Amino acid sequence: MTRKLKKEIFLVGVICLAFAVSGLAAEYEQLTALLHDLKGWKADPAQGMAMDMGPTKMINATRQYQKGAAEITALLMKGNQAMAQGSMHAMKAENGSGKVRLSTIDGFKVQSFYDKAEKSGAVVVLLSQHEDQGAIFTLGYEGLSEKQGLEMARKFNWKKMKIAVDKLF
């Protein structure tokens, strides 16, 4: 994940936090609890937010981890924005600069991206879909191989995440 992309994700998060409704705190706290410590990694405390603006609803939790020069960002999100991942189908694509893979792992649709030059990527797991809302877990990483990135994503319990977000629908 490039630094520019990280800054854009951070700015979107800050804007969303500005609109967060304090009465919805219990919902995001259920998600932040799922972003546990990772052995050997330093981590900031998990942050969360909930937003309800009529037809637009979102609850998310995020946590940053670092180990040496490697960095990962875990994001658990439920809301309208997560629906775009619903149409994922199995495929693979690769060129000189990167890879894209869509597959099923442990019953979950998983999309992964890897930038060879940047040694960075992301793993997106479709956790759940209900009518006009969905839920995803995303692990963005820098300084790891594609295999290591997927291994880090699998250190989180996707089944527990699915159960938690399904309770919020």
TAZITA-V645398 format. One line per field, one symbol per residue. phi: phi as a letter, one per 40 degrees, with the letter a starting at -180 (. if undefined). psi: psi as a letter, one per 40 degrees, with the letter a starting at -180 (. if undefined). burial: # if it has 16 or more other ideal C-beta (glycine too) atoms within 10 Angstrom, else .. A space follows every 10 residues. Layout:
phi=???
psi=???
burial=???
This chain:
phi=.ccccdcccc cccccccccc bcccddcccc cccccccbdg bcacccbaab bbbgcbbaba baabbaagcc bbbbbbbbid cccdccccbc aaaabcbabb bbabbfgbcb bbbabcccfa aabbbccaba fcbaabbbbc abgbcdcccc cccccccccc ccccccccc
psi=hidddddddd ddddddddei hdeedddddd dddegiihhe iiiiiiiiii hhgbehihhi iihhiihbei iihhhhhhad deddedehih iiiiadeaih hhahhfeihh hiihhddefi aihhhhdihh beiihihhhi iieiiddddd dddeeigddd ddddddde.
burial=#....#..#. .........# ...#..##.# ##.##..#.. #.#..#.### ##....#### #####.#..# #########. ###.#..#.. .......#.. ##.....### #####...## #########. ..######## ####.#..## .##..#.#.. ##.##..#.
